[in-house]
């Protein structure tokens, strides 16, 4: 059974870089043709897609975040990661990693991690 | 950018039918997906590709999509259906996932 688990610092200082990792079990990033995604949700607000990555490293990013975001894969560790530069209080959110059932980047996210809260402090 | 508009809230009595709309320019021409999110939990996909129900989702949940409006319909609403619901599409022109702002369903 596929399981996704986010990990990383829960507190990041403003202007610094937010780094999170999604550990995958029950599936292998290197052998399955899925796009793996990051989505976030500020407290009390809606969902915002950050971006998605293929096992080859091919990426799609939210245009509004593209200048600050890097999503990468580490197939040897069966993980994929998110880096968000120059964070501000507006980046405070629960961050989710997720995977669709379909093989296209447009496929809806079917499997989600439990989410991890990241707070940006001044 | 493509904008999806949902009502902020919908209220329905137990046993009745709830309809949650998602408006977008010619949304009927693209696939719409719907997520349910309960407090403190990750979203759950309840409808994919306009009308498909993932395994484990009750038949009470159904979807439709035409013109400028997609609709999630929940029949025989129960207290356990109280949650936030989000629509989502893929914006081809920008290769981007877009979520609606979400609708809070209240069961009276």
Interface residues (C-beta under 8 A of the other chain):
Chain A: X37 X39 X46 X47 X48 X49 X52 X60 X61 X62 X63 X64 X96 X101 X105 X106 X108 X109 X110 X112 X113 X114 X115
Chain B: X1 X31 X33 X35 X37 X42 X43 X44 X45 X48 X49 X54 X86 X88 X90 X92 X94 X95 X96 X97 X98 X99 X100 X101 X102
